[in-house]
Amino acid sequence: MIAFSGKTIRVSGASLELEYPVADAFELEDRIIVLFNPDACTKKFGQFPNLVALRPTGERLWTAELPTTTSGDRYYKVASRNPLVVYSIHSVECEIDIATGRIKARRFSK
Amino acid sequence: MKRIRKWHGRWLLIAAVLGLSVGGSGQWADRRQQSFPPAIALPNGPSPGDAGLLGSMGWAGSGRANRAEPDAGLWPEAGADGRYRVIDASRYDRQLQREHELVLCQGHRVLWRFGEQLREEALDSIRWSAAGGVVGRAVGTAVKTARQAVRHGHSATKSGQCLLTAGTDFPNAGGVIRSFVQESDQVYYRVFSGDRTIGSFLTAVPPRSSAWAQEALSLPPGNTAEYIQEVLVPAGARLQRSRALPVRGWGRSRGGAEQFQLLEHIPVQNFGPGRPLP
C-alpha cells in the first residue's frame, strides 16, 4: 500500500523522500510508478521528464520518455495504470513500457 | 578520331545532366529565396495523408526546427522590441501579406511545377544528345536525374528551408507562422474530449460548434471537441500563431482556422473547467 504527501512516499511503512512533489504514485508489478506534479518544475525552458519508476528501496529504474522535443513537455495525468497510459501537456497520449520507460504507442489529440 | 567524337558526345550529355542535377539541389535554395521572402515560413509539403498514430511518423523536431537561416543577416533573430523571434509579419502591408499567404498555401504546387520544369529540361537534354548517338543508357540516367530533381525539390521543403517548423509532430501549421510572447494575461479557448483537460493548441475566439471546430481546426479523430474550456495564458508565455492545415488522413479537408500553440508550460490550474460545446 502506498501513500504520498508532498515529496514523501510511504511504502510498507518505509518513507522515501523524492526531489519533487508527487501528483500520483502506485505500485505496478514489482515497482512504484511516480508522477511528479507537472507544475513542480518552474524552469522557463526545457522539458520536465516527470514520470519515473522506482524500486521499493528508492532506486530509480527509469525515467519515462517524453513524446515530443518541445520545450515545456511533461505528463500531467495517468489515464490508465495497467497498461500504463499517460497524457502529456503537448496533447499526446502515450502508452509506456513499464519495463523500460519507453513509449510503446502514442496518439496525438491536439 | 571516331572514339574521340564518341567520348566528346558522352561528355556533353553528362555535363548537361549534371547541370540539371545541380539545378535540382544547389540552385533550388536560390530560386526559392527569389520567390519566397525569408521572413515567411513555407508549409512543410502536402497534407500528411498517412498521418495517424504518432508512432508511425518521424519527428519534425528532429532536424527541421531551429535550422540556421540562410539570410540571418537580413532578418535579425529578434524583432524590433525582442518579442518576435523570427517572423515579423507587420513589416508588410496587408496586400503584400495576403499575397504571401497565397504563395504559402500554393507552395507545394509551385514546387511541383518547378519539378515538372526540371523534368522537361532533362527530357530536352536527352533529345539534344540523341544526335550524338548515345540515347540508350542516357534516357534512364536523365529520367532518373529528373526524378531526383523533383525529389530534391520536395525534400527541400520537408527538410527545413522553413524558418519555423510547421508544427511539432505533424505538418499541422500553415499560413503565416509567427512566434510571439504574450504581452499581458489573456484568455484563450481550447476544445477537447474525454478527460484530456490540458493541451497546447488554443484559439483566440471560441469555436462556434463542435463540428466546426473539428473541421476548421483539423482535429484528429481522438478529439471530437466535446467540451470547450477557457485557458488563461499569462503575460510572458510564448505562443506560435498559425492556421490549421487540412489533414486528409484524419478526414479533415478544410482547416484554415487560426490556432495558437503554447510553446512552454503554463500552470495546470490555468486550464479552466470544460463545458459542453454544442
Interface residues (C-beta under 8 A of the other chain):
Chain A: P38 D39 C41 K44 F45 F48 P67 T68 T69 T70 S71 G72 D73 R74 Y76 K77 A79 Y87 I89 H90 S91 V92 E93 I103 A105 R106 R107 F108 S109 K110
Chain B: L53 L54 G55 W59 G61 S62 A65 T168 D169 F170 N172 F192 S193 D195 R196 T197 I198 G199 S200 F201 L217 S218 L219 P220 G222 N223 L262 L263 E264 H265 P267 V268 Q269
